[in-house]
Amino acid sequence: MRLNHCGVTIYFITSGQDVIHVAFSKKSQDHAVTWLKDNFPEVEIILNHPKKHLFQQEFEEFETSLETGFKRPSWSPFLDKGTEFQKKVWALISTIPFSETRTYGELAVKLGSSGYSRAVGQACNKNPLPLIIPCHRVIGSTGLGGFSGGISIKKRLLDIEQEVRKSISSQRRQSS
């Protein structure tokens, strides 16, 4: 399914109630669908929802609430196919709070060696659930670094999070 919101277009695949893959291009989504059909023919793939899926609501609320998070799926074959190292990186990324960032190097050190920075970046690139596992919050020590959806989308997502944080902070100060 394709969503356009707050200047970002995403494609997502669900199975049951779980979002099992998120992509920023139709080509990436098509590749994921082909892989799923080849490797998990028994999995029901839903690309078009007759009614609004919870992920759509979460995505729409993304630019208005610090409290909104994306529900992590109970299962995704795309997460399962990650290496043990990638799974550790994805778990660590999932702990980065909304509107905050960490560098590839900071995550590398937490994983045991500053020499893992490039491997952390590669794990970010292989993240099958961007937004849900917020790899856009991982940046380079001297710039934004890369992003599977492109640098302009990464920048837009980070800008949205900063705008929401400022807006919520301003609202809290006014109500005090």
C-alpha positions, 0 to 999 in steps of 0.5 A: 500500500502507498501512503503520502503524508507530510511530504514523504511517500512510503509503501508498506506490506502487511500480513494480518495486522502486522506491517512486515515491510516498509519501503520508500520506492515502488521498486523496493516494494516489488522486490520485497513482494517477489522475495516473499512469494518465493520464500513464504508462499503461505504468507498472506500478502496484503498490499491494498487495504479495504479499510484504514490500517493502524499503520496509516493512522500511526504514520499520520500521527507521526508529525503531531505527537511525541507519544506516537510510536509505530507498533513493531510486528510480532513477526516479519520474515524480513527481520528474521533474515537479518544477521545476528549483528543486524538484529542487534543494530536494529534493536539498538536503533529501536531505543533511540528516542523520538527527535534524538539522533545517535551516530554510527560510531556511538552505536558501534561502541555500544556494540563492542567496537568503534570499528563497527561504524561501517557495519552499523551503516550497512545494517541500517541500509538493510533495515526492512522496517524504516520508521518502525525501526527508526534508522533515520535517527542514525547519522554520521559524525560529520553529516547525515550519512545515508538512508535507504529512502534517500537523504532528502527523506531522512532530512525531512523525517528528522525535521518533522521530529524536531518540529513536533518536539518544539511544538509540544514543548511550546504548548507545554510552556504555554499551559504552565 
